[in-house]
Amino acid sequence: MTLHKISHDRADESIEAKAHWFQSLLLEERMDMLCWFTDMILEVNPRIVEQKHAEPIAGRVLVLNLE
């Protein structure tokens, strides 16, 4: 397993930084993460698999930007 450092730099929270981090993982680590996310989503909402062509609900996610 690859060792990863902990960072407190806001630049490491960008979408690009997160994509770079995910791409740095080994294939097995990526698959473990995807399985973990899937298990978590199914645990929170097991009926999600019944939804077809789900549409986002406006106002359900609030994105905050630090100016």
Backbone torsions as a table, in degrees:
resi	resn	phi	psi	omega
1	MET	NA	141.0	-178.6
2	THR	-78.6	139.2	175.5
3	LEU	-85.1	137.2	-179.4
4	HIS	-124.0	142.2	-178.5
5	LYS	-88.2	157.4	174.5
6	ILE	-95.1	134.5	-178.6
7	SER	-127.0	147.2	175.1
8	HIS	-115.5	18.6	-179.3
9	ASP	-88.0	125.7	-179.6
10	ARG	-60.6	-27.7	179.3
11	ALA	-62.8	-26.0	179.7
12	ASP	-76.8	-2.6	179.1
13	GLU	-98.9	0.2	179.9
14	SER	-70.6	159.2	177.9
15	ILE	-58.9	-40.2	-179.9
16	GLU	-63.9	-42.6	179.5
17	ALA	-64.6	-40.1	179.2
18	LYS	-66.7	-40.5	178.2
19	ALA	-64.1	-42.3	178.4
20	HIS	-62.0	-43.2	178.3
21	TRP	-61.1	-46.8	-178.4
22	PHE	-62.8	-39.8	179.3
23	GLN	-68.6	-22.0	179.7
24	SER	-77.7	-13.5	180.0
25	LEU	-74.1	152.5	172.3
26	LEU	-68.2	156.2	-179.2
27	LEU	-54.6	-42.8	179.7
28	GLU	-61.7	-39.6	178.7
29	GLU	-67.5	-39.3	177.8
30	ARG	-62.9	-44.4	179.9
31	MET	-64.7	-39.1	176.5
32	ASP	-60.3	-42.9	179.4
33	MET	-64.0	-45.5	-179.3
34	LEU	-63.3	-40.2	176.8
35	CYS	-65.3	-39.9	179.4
36	TRP	-63.3	-45.2	178.5
37	PHE	-61.5	-44.0	179.9
38	THR	-61.6	-46.4	178.7
39	ASP	-60.5	-42.1	-179.7
40	MET	-63.5	-45.3	-179.6
41	ILE	-62.8	-43.0	179.9
42	LEU	-68.2	-31.3	177.7
43	GLU	-69.2	-40.5	-179.8
44	VAL	-72.0	-40.9	-176.7
45	ASN	-141.9	83.5	-177.6
46	PRO	-63.7	-21.0	-178.4
47	ARG	-82.7	1.3	-178.0
48	ILE	-62.0	-28.0	-179.5
49	VAL	-69.9	-16.6	179.2
50	GLU	-82.2	-14.5	-176.5
51	GLN	-79.5	133.9	176.4
52	LYS	-113.4	131.1	176.5
53	HIS	52.6	52.0	-179.2
54	ALA	-62.2	139.5	178.5
55	GLU	-111.7	142.8	176.7
56	PRO	-65.9	146.3	178.9
57	ILE	-97.3	121.8	-178.3
58	ALA	-60.3	136.5	177.1
59	GLY	85.1	-1.0	-178.0
60	ARG	-81.3	-24.0	-180.0
61	VAL	-120.2	128.6	178.9
62	LEU	-108.8	121.0	179.7
63	VAL	-102.3	123.5	179.6
64	LEU	-107.6	135.7	176.9
65	ASN	-118.5	132.0	176.8
66	LEU	-85.2	117.7	-178.0
67	GLU	-84.4	NA	NA
